[in-house]
């Protein structure tokens, strides 16, 4: 399923007054917002392909905010999260920040500060989704390569000359030239620098696993 074009701010808080206030604040700056009274309610409705960010309360009946955050991470769902809390709970704040929260805001917080963090979160989500889409595109191109072409590509991005690659792999220089041409065509790369960026993008993805 394709992600929705317009990002959504998901508010998860068990206090109805807080949800209503945040809905009005976010709507006042033309942001799309959806609210949920519990972590379970959010999980039942959330589609990870939807762009956006989350404003998440710490203490809620059932599953707490940090527990929801950790469950999302365990499922490789990296929605940017802004934690809000009515309790000056330093250990919880540290826990949520280590788990990737953008910030922890203690109630009552400044509307301007919250909106600033929301815009930062939406920008981060957009950048992450753009990079992921690029990785998926590059992965499809790499899947077209033969094992030998992958070997040659690895040598190309290391800056090796055709004759060096040929000697290393026991091939003729002409064969390496043919492999190089096919690699550039299959990867849709106009230059070695473009090819190198693609390989580094995929290596960065694997390093983050």
ZALUMMAR-822803 format. One line per field, with one value per residue: residue number from 1; x, y, z of N, C-alpha, C in turn; residue in three letters. Coordinates in Angstrom, 2 decimals. Example, Ala and Ser with C-alpha at 12.3 -4.5 7.8 and 13.67 -1.06 7.14 Angstrom:
BEGIN
n: (1/2)
nc1: (13.19/12.85)
nc2: (-5.69/-2.25)
nc3: (7.80/7.08)
cac1: (12.30/13.67)
cac2: (-4.50/-1.06)
cac3: (7.80/7.14)
cc1: (13.20/12.90)
cc2: (-3.30/0.03)
cc3: (7.80/7.87)
res: (Ala/Ser)
***
This chain:
BEGIN
n: (1/2/3/4/5/6/7/8/9/10/11/12/13/14/15/16/17/18/19/20/21/22/23/24/25/26/27/28/29/30/31/32/33/34/35/36/37/38/39/40/41/42/43/44/45/46/47/48/49/50/51/52/53/54/55/56/57/58/59/60/61/62/63/64/65/66/67/68/69/70/71/72/73/74/75/76/77/78/79/80/81/82/83/84/85/86/87/88/89/90/91/92/93/94/95/96/97/98/99/100/101/102/103/104/105/106/107/108/109/110/111/112/113/114/115/116/117/118/119/120/121/122/123/124/125/126/127/128/129/130/131/132/133/134/135/136/137/138/139/140/141/142/143/144/145/146/147/148/149/150/151/152/153/154/155/156/157/158/159/160/161/162/163/164/165/166/167/168/169/170/171/172/173/174/175/176/177/178/179/180/181/182/183/184/185/186/187/188/189/190/191/192/193/194/195/196/197/198/199/200/201/202/203/204/205/206/207/208/209)
nc1: (0.85/0.57/2.06/0.18/-0.22/-0.37/1.06/0.38/-0.28/-0.14/-1.79/-1.42/-2.89/-4.25/-5.89/-8.72/-9.09/-6.52/-6.05/-8.01/-7.18/-4.69/-5.45/-6.87/-4.82/-2.94/-4.53/-4.94/-2.71/-2.93/-2.35/-2.80/-4.48/-4.85/-6.39/-5.90/-6.99/-5.53/-2.62/-3.12/-5.39/-4.31/-2.44/-4.17/-5.25/-3.25/-1.35/1.69/2.63/1.74/2.62/4.07/4.09/4.36/2.75/3.21/1.97/3.40/2.50/-0.03/-3.06/-2.82/-0.83/2.10/3.49/6.36/6.50/4.92/6.47/8.78/7.70/6.98/9.52/10.61/9.21/10.30/9.26/9.61/8.49/8.75/8.85/7.43/7.66/5.39/4.83/3.38/4.85/7.89/9.88/12.88/14.43/12.63/12.51/15.15/15.18/13.30/14.49/16.87/15.76/15.10/13.35/12.36/12.15/11.47/8.78/7.63/4.50/2.89/3.51/5.11/3.18/4.35/6.87/6.18/5.00/7.21/8.82/7.15/7.15/9.85/9.90/8.20/9.69/11.91/10.70/9.86/12.34/13.44/11.65/12.01/14.67/14.42/12.78/14.52/16.50/15.07/14.63/17.26/17.95/16.36/17.54/20.08/19.43/19.29/21.83/24.42/26.22/28.99/29.02/28.41/30.74/32.60/31.52/31.95/34.71/34.99/33.87/35.75/37.65/39.38/41.32/40.40/42.24/43.47/41.34/40.77/43.09/42.92/40.59/41.01/40.31/39.90/40.85/39.05/36.75/36.16/35.59/33.23/31.57/31.55/30.19/27.68/26.95/26.74/24.62/22.52/22.35/21.60/23.32/25.05/27.64/30.72/30.85/28.14/27.33/28.87/27.71/25.24/25.97/27.10/24.85/23.28/24.99/24.99/22.36/22.35/24.17/22.71/20.97)
nc2: (-1.20/2.23/5.08/7.64/10.88/13.23/14.07/12.81/13.75/11.77/11.51/10.17/9.71/9.30/11.17/12.94/15.73/16.67/15.44/16.73/19.40/19.30/18.44/20.70/22.62/21.63/21.46/24.14/25.05/23.91/21.17/17.71/15.61/12.83/11.27/9.16/7.17/5.27/3.12/0.61/1.11/2.80/1.05/-0.79/0.65/1.80/2.27/1.51/2.50/5.02/8.36/10.54/11.64/11.07/12.11/11.29/10.16/9.46/8.01/5.78/3.88/0.29/-0.41/1.46/4.65/4.49/1.68/1.23/2.62/1.00/-1.38/-0.65/-0.12/-2.67/-3.89/-2.76/-0.26/2.99/5.50/8.96/10.15/12.22/12.65/13.26/14.29/14.35/14.14/14.64/12.63/11.51/9.07/7.78/9.63/9.50/6.85/6.91/8.72/7.42/5.37/6.61/8.80/12.07/14.28/15.07/16.39/18.24/18.49/21.51/22.43/24.63/25.81/26.69/25.50/22.78/22.66/23.31/21.05/19.11/19.81/19.34/16.60/15.69/16.46/14.80/12.30/12.46/12.61/10.14/8.36/9.01/8.24/5.49/4.70/5.15/3.28/0.91/1.06/0.94/-1.59/-3.25/-2.88/-3.93/-6.57/-7.48/-8.07/-10.41/-12.89/-12.63/-10.09/-8.58/-8.96/-7.66/-5.10/-4.42/-4.15/-2.05/0.15/0.43/1.73/0.48/-0.20/-1.47/-3.40/-4.22/-5.30/-7.39/-8.96/-9.61/-11.18/-13.13/-12.77/-11.64/-8.39/-7.34/-8.81/-7.82/-5.19/-5.58/-6.58/-4.31/-2.45/-3.67/-3.66/-0.88/-0.30/-1.96/-0.99/1.52/3.68/6.64/7.33/6.39/7.51/7.88/5.21/4.37/5.84/4.56/1.97/2.56/3.55/1.23/-0.30/1.22/0.84/-1.90/-1.87/-0.63/-2.52)
nc3: (0.00/-0.84/0.80/2.50/1.06/2.56/5.64/8.95/12.30/15.02/18.00/21.15/24.08/27.28/28.45/27.80/27.63/27.10/24.61/23.05/23.23/21.98/19.46/18.54/18.59/16.72/14.44/14.06/12.78/10.38/10.28/9.79/12.03/14.24/17.01/19.91/22.63/23.96/23.96/22.84/21.31/19.39/18.12/16.98/14.92/13.41/10.43/9.17/6.73/6.50/6.43/8.92/12.40/15.99/18.98/22.20/25.26/28.50/30.86/30.88/31.20/31.04/28.37/28.56/27.44/26.86/26.61/24.35/22.49/22.48/21.51/18.92/17.84/18.01/16.02/13.83/13.15/12.58/13.36/14.04/17.38/19.86/23.20/25.82/29.16/32.42/34.60/36.24/35.39/35.32/34.77/33.01/30.94/30.01/29.15/27.03/25.28/24.65/23.26/20.98/20.90/19.84/21.53/24.99/26.55/29.27/30.83/31.98/28.62/26.24/23.56/21.19/21.32/21.21/18.64/17.11/17.56/16.46/13.74/13.22/13.61/11.57/9.35/9.69/9.38/6.71/5.40/6.12/4.91/2.22/1.85/2.38/0.26/-1.83/-1.24/-1.62/-4.35/-5.33/-4.37/-5.93/-8.39/-7.88/-7.57/-10.11/-10.89/-11.67/-9.68/-10.35/-11.49/-9.27/-7.80/-9.46/-9.41/-6.73/-6.74/-8.54/-7.18/-5.26/-6.55/-8.27/-11.21/-14.48/-15.45/-13.12/-11.69/-13.41/-13.14/-10.42/-10.34/-12.17/-14.83/-18.25/-19.40/-21.23/-20.66/-18.13/-18.83/-20.25/-18.21/-16.56/-18.16/-18.31/-15.64/-15.07/-16.74/-15.74/-13.11/-13.63/-13.57/-14.16/-13.75/-12.10/-9.59/-8.97/-8.90/-6.74/-4.65/-4.53/-3.69/-1.18/0.08/0.36/1.93/4.23/5.02/5.68/7.77/9.68/10.58)
cac1: (0.00/1.37/1.82/-0.67/0.59/-0.38/1.46/-0.56/0.25/-0.92/-1.73/-1.83/-2.95/-5.50/-6.70/-9.50/-8.84/-5.23/-6.24/-8.79/-6.37/-3.66/-6.12/-7.16/-3.56/-2.36/-5.43/-4.83/-1.60/-3.26/-1.79/-3.77/-4.26/-5.75/-6.14/-6.19/-7.02/-4.65/-1.65/-3.78/-6.28/-3.45/-1.89/-5.24/-5.63/-2.10/-0.77/3.05/2.94/1.27/3.64/3.68/4.84/3.48/2.87/2.90/2.00/4.19/1.74/-1.38/-3.50/-2.45/0.51/2.60/4.11/7.65/6.27/4.47/7.64/9.65/7.04/7.10/10.91/10.80/8.58/10.96/8.43/10.44/7.79/9.32/7.99/7.64/7.09/4.88/4.62/3.00/5.70/9.30/10.46/14.15/14.77/11.76/12.94/16.39/14.80/12.64/15.45/17.76/14.99/14.94/12.39/12.91/12.27/10.53/8.22/6.87/3.29/2.42/4.61/4.83/2.60/5.33/7.92/5.61/4.85/8.56/9.24/6.32/7.66/11.12/9.58/7.66/10.82/12.71/9.96/9.90/13.68/13.61/10.85/12.66/15.85/13.98/12.30/15.72/17.12/14.28/14.87/18.61/17.95/15.77/18.55/21.15/18.93/19.47/23.23/24.89/27.26/30.24/28.86/28.51/32.17/33.23/31.03/32.66/36.05/34.86/33.65/37.00/38.51/40.36/41.31/39.93/43.31/43.69/40.19/40.96/44.14/42.41/39.52/41.41/39.54/40.56/40.44/37.85/35.60/35.85/34.95/31.85/30.87/31.38/29.13/26.40/26.66/26.29/23.30/21.54/22.21/21.15/24.30/25.70/29.05/31.20/30.49/26.74/27.32/29.44/26.70/24.23/26.53/27.22/23.49/22.87/25.84/24.50/21.12/22.69/24.85/21.71/20.10)
cac2: (0.00/3.45/5.96/8.79/12.03/14.22/13.46/12.89/13.75/10.85/11.86/9.04/10.20/8.81/12.28/13.50/17.17/16.85/15.08/17.77/20.61/19.07/18.41/22.08/23.30/21.14/21.86/25.59/25.30/23.14/19.82/16.62/14.98/11.78/11.06/7.83/7.20/4.26/2.53/-0.49/1.70/3.26/-0.10/-1.43/1.48/2.40/1.68/2.07/3.16/6.40/9.32/11.37/11.50/10.77/12.74/10.11/10.33/8.43/7.15/5.48/2.54/-0.78/-0.22/2.82/5.25/3.83/0.31/1.34/3.02/-0.16/-2.36/-0.16/-0.33/-4.12/-4.24/-1.95/0.89/4.09/6.77/9.88/10.26/13.27/12.18/14.27/13.69/15.23/13.76/14.87/11.30/11.53/7.77/7.52/10.51/8.93/5.62/7.22/9.38/6.37/4.57/7.36/9.92/13.36/15.11/14.80/17.67/18.10/19.30/22.15/22.81/25.72/25.41/26.97/24.47/21.53/22.75/23.25/19.64/18.36/20.07/18.62/15.17/15.45/16.56/13.59/11.18/12.61/12.26/8.70/7.66/9.24/7.37/4.11/4.49/5.08/1.98/-0.13/1.18/0.43/-3.03/-3.91/-2.86/-4.86/-7.93/-7.86/-8.40/-11.78/-12.91/-12.10/-8.64/-7.99/-8.95/-6.60/-3.82/-4.15/-3.69/-0.75/1.22/0.58/2.55/-0.33/-0.15/-2.70/-4.40/-4.73/-6.18/-8.59/-9.78/-10.12/-12.16/-14.12/-12.52/-10.77/-6.99/-7.16/-9.36/-6.85/-4.05/-5.98/-6.61/-2.93/-1.83/-4.27/-3.17/0.50/-0.33/-2.55/-0.13/2.83/4.64/7.39/7.50/5.55/8.17/7.55/3.81/4.29/6.33/3.51/0.89/3.06/3.64/-0.11/-0.72/1.92/0.17/-3.16/-1.58/-0.20/-3.63)
cac3: (0.00/-0.90/1.93/2.23/0.69/3.64/6.91/10.06/13.67/15.84/19.42/21.99/25.46/27.89/28.94/26.69/27.54/26.43/23.20/22.39/23.14/20.96/18.16/18.12/18.34/15.47/13.35/13.86/11.85/9.18/10.33/9.94/13.33/14.72/18.43/20.45/24.09/24.54/23.04/22.13/20.31/18.31/17.41/16.21/13.78/12.71/9.22/9.11/5.46/6.57/6.86/10.05/13.65/17.12/20.29/23.03/26.71/29.19/31.77/30.43/31.63/30.11/27.81/28.75/26.28/26.55/26.16/22.96/21.73/22.33/20.64/17.55/17.43/17.84/14.75/12.80/12.81/13.08/13.37/15.02/18.55/20.85/24.46/26.75/30.48/33.52/35.73/36.00/35.55/34.59/34.18/31.86/29.86/29.46/28.45/25.77/24.39/24.17/22.31/19.74/20.93/19.41/22.72/26.08/27.00/30.51/30.90/30.74/27.73/25.33/22.27/20.14/21.39/20.71/17.19/16.54/17.60/15.50/12.39/13.11/13.50/10.23/8.41/9.84/8.79/5.25/4.96/6.30/3.89/0.93/1.82/2.28/-1.10/-2.67/-0.97/-2.27/-5.79/-5.59/-4.10/-7.10/-9.45/-7.51/-7.74/-11.52/-11.12/-11.43/-8.64/-10.87/-11.65/-7.92/-7.49/-10.24/-8.89/-5.49/-7.09/-9.20/-6.20/-4.51/-7.37/-9.00/-12.67/-15.13/-15.54/-11.76/-11.42/-14.24/-12.51/-9.13/-10.53/-13.17/-16.05/-19.22/-19.28/-22.06/-19.91/-17.07/-19.48/-20.55/-16.93/-16.10/-18.96/-17.91/-14.28/-15.17/-17.36/-14.81/-11.94/-14.13/-13.03/-15.23/-13.43/-10.99/-8.33/-8.72/-8.51/-5.40/-3.71/-4.39/-2.88/0.19/0.62/0.76/3.05/5.41/5.42/6.32/9.03/10.66/10.99)
cc1: (0.88/1.06/0.92/0.22/0.71/0.01/0.43/0.19/-0.68/-0.71/-2.26/-1.73/-4.27/-6.39/-7.40/-9.24/-7.55/-5.36/-6.95/-7.97/-5.31/-4.27/-6.36/-5.88/-2.98/-3.21/-5.30/-3.68/-1.70/-2.58/-2.92/-3.47/-5.30/-5.39/-6.61/-6.07/-6.14/-3.68/-2.29/-4.68/-5.47/-2.94/-2.93/-5.55/-4.47/-1.62/0.61/3.41/2.50/2.36/3.13/4.59/3.83/3.80/2.35/3.04/2.76/3.30/0.30/-1.77/-3.14/-1.02/0.94/3.19/5.44/7.48/5.78/5.65/8.54/9.02/7.15/8.52/11.17/10.22/9.14/10.07/9.10/9.76/8.44/8.34/8.42/6.92/6.59/4.57/4.21/3.85/7.16/10.09/11.74/14.51/13.92/12.17/14.19/16.07/14.20/13.59/16.42/17.07/14.65/13.93/13.08/13.11/11.27/10.07/7.36/5.67/3.37/3.61/4.15/4.26/3.62/6.43/7.39/5.50/6.21/9.04/8.43/6.83/9.01/10.87/9.06/8.75/11.68/12.01/10.01/11.26/13.92/12.87/11.45/13.87/15.47/13.49/13.49/16.43/16.38/14.50/16.24/18.66/17.38/16.78/19.66/20.72/19.09/20.90/23.51/25.92/28.58/30.17/28.93/29.97/32.87/32.79/31.75/34.05/36.01/34.73/34.84/38.03/39.55/40.19/40.88/41.01/43.63/42.57/40.35/41.99/43.64/41.42/39.86/40.62/40.38/40.05/39.16/36.61/35.19/35.14/33.48/31.01/30.57/30.22/27.75/25.98/26.10/24.89/22.24/21.29/21.70/22.02/25.02/27.20/29.43/30.83/29.03/26.61/27.82/28.43/25.61/24.73/26.64/25.86/23.04/23.71/25.40/23.22/21.40/23.37/23.88/20.82/20.51)
cc2: (1.24/4.33/7.11/9.98/13.03/13.56/13.72/12.93/12.87/11.20/10.69/9.49/9.77/9.92/12.97/14.99/17.47/16.54/16.19/19.04/20.47/19.02/19.83/22.83/22.90/21.53/23.34/25.96/24.37/21.77/18.81/15.88/13.90/11.50/9.68/7.87/6.17/3.75/1.42/0.04/2.19/2.09/-0.77/-0.66/1.90/1.57/2.31/2.75/4.63/7.30/10.11/11.21/11.28/11.66/11.72/10.43/9.18/7.47/7.01/4.10/1.49/-0.59/1.24/3.36/4.61/2.39/0.28/1.68/1.81/-1.23/-1.93/-0.40/-1.82/-4.60/-3.41/-0.83/2.12/5.44/7.70/10.16/11.43/12.80/13.38/13.59/14.74/14.98/13.97/13.61/11.20/10.18/7.43/8.36/9.96/7.69/5.92/7.89/8.36/5.50/5.36/8.49/11.22/14.28/14.62/16.15/17.44/19.04/20.25/22.61/23.95/25.20/25.59/25.90/23.14/21.56/22.70/21.80/18.80/18.57/19.37/17.12/14.84/15.53/15.30/12.40/11.25/12.20/10.76/7.93/7.83/8.33/5.91/3.78/4.36/3.74/0.85/-0.13/0.60/-1.08/-3.80/-3.95/-3.87/-6.31/-8.41/-8.36/-9.87/-11.74/-12.32/-10.57/-7.94/-7.90/-7.79/-5.23/-3.44/-3.61/-2.30/0.37/1.39/1.38/1.79/-0.18/-1.49/-3.78/-5.01/-5.69/-7.49/-9.53/-10.40/-11.26/-13.22/-14.00/-11.72/-9.35/-6.73/-7.68/-8.40/-5.63/-4.35/-6.01/-5.19/-2.26/-2.36/-3.79/-1.75/0.58/-0.83/-1.66/1.26/3.94/5.32/7.56/6.56/6.18/7.90/6.10/3.64/4.75/5.27/2.39/1.33/3.19/2.29/-0.63/-0.04/1.30/-1.11/-2.94/-1.18/-1.31/-4.16)
cc3: (0.00/0.30/1.53/1.96/1.83/4.96/8.01/11.39/14.50/17.31/20.23/23.45/26.05/28.42/27.77/26.51/26.80/24.93/22.45/22.20/22.05/19.57/17.65/17.78/16.99/14.26/13.04/12.93/10.64/9.13/10.50/11.23/13.60/16.17/18.88/21.97/24.75/23.48/22.20/21.01/19.11/17.48/16.52/14.93/12.90/11.53/9.04/7.79/5.49/7.12/8.07/11.24/14.79/18.31/21.29/24.52/27.36/29.96/31.29/30.97/30.59/29.66/27.95/27.45/25.91/26.07/24.70/22.05/21.46/21.43/19.18/17.02/17.17/16.51/13.58/12.26/13.44/12.99/14.40/16.15/19.44/22.12/25.26/28.07/31.50/34.74/35.37/36.24/34.71/33.99/32.96/30.68/29.19/28.64/27.08/24.78/23.82/23.12/21.05/19.74/20.54/20.60/23.76/26.61/28.23/30.49/32.10/29.91/26.82/24.01/21.15/20.13/20.84/19.19/16.49/16.48/16.60/14.08/12.18/12.89/12.11/9.17/8.48/9.18/7.27/4.70/5.03/5.21/2.49/0.79/1.68/0.87/-2.06/-2.48/-1.67/-3.78/-6.15/-5.38/-5.29/-8.25/-9.15/-7.72/-9.18/-11.79/-10.88/-10.30/-9.12/-11.03/-10.29/-7.48/-8.17/-9.73/-7.60/-5.74/-7.73/-8.17/-5.26/-5.32/-8.16/-10.51/-13.24/-15.14/-14.17/-11.38/-12.17/-13.60/-11.21/-9.31/-11.58/-14.45/-17.03/-19.00/-20.07/-21.33/-18.80/-17.67/-19.81/-19.28/-16.45/-16.85/-18.55/-16.52/-14.33/-15.77/-16.38/-13.60/-12.31/-13.55/-14.18/-14.98/-12.29/-9.65/-7.97/-8.25/-7.07/-4.35/-3.47/-3.47/-1.42/0.86/1.13/1.92/4.34/5.93/6.16/7.66/10.12/11.15/12.35)
res: (Unk/Unk/Unk/Unk/Unk/Unk/Unk/Unk/Unk/Unk/Unk/Unk/Unk/Unk/Unk/Unk/Unk/Unk/Unk/Unk/Unk/Unk/Unk/Unk/Unk/Unk/Unk/Unk/Unk/Unk/Unk/Unk/Unk/Unk/Unk/Unk/Unk/Unk/Unk/Unk/Unk/Unk/Unk/Unk/Unk/Unk/Unk/Unk/Unk/Unk/Unk/Unk/Unk/Unk/Unk/Unk/Unk/Unk/Unk/Unk/Unk/Unk/Unk/Unk/Unk/Unk/Unk/Unk/Unk/Unk/Unk/Unk/Unk/Unk/Unk/Unk/Unk/Unk/Unk/Unk/Unk/Unk/Unk/Unk/Unk/Unk/Unk/Unk/Unk/Unk/Unk/Unk/Unk/Unk/Unk/Unk/Unk/Unk/Unk/Unk/Unk/Unk/Unk/Unk/Unk/Unk/Unk/Unk/Unk/Unk/Unk/Unk/Unk/Unk/Unk/Unk/Unk/Unk/Unk/Unk/Unk/Unk/Unk/Unk/Unk/Unk/Unk/Unk/Unk/Unk/Unk/Unk/Unk/Unk/Unk/Unk/Unk/Unk/Unk/Unk/Unk/Unk/Unk/Unk/Unk/Unk/Unk/Unk/Unk/Unk/Unk/Unk/Unk/Unk/Unk/Unk/Unk/Unk/Unk/Unk/Unk/Unk/Unk/Unk/Unk/Unk/Unk/Unk/Unk/Unk/Unk/Unk/Unk/Unk/Unk/Unk/Unk/Unk/Unk/Unk/Unk/Unk/Unk/Unk/Unk/Unk/Unk/Unk/Unk/Unk/Unk/Unk/Unk/Unk/Unk/Unk/Unk/Unk/Unk/Unk/Unk/Unk/Unk/Unk/Unk/Unk/Unk/Unk/Unk)
***
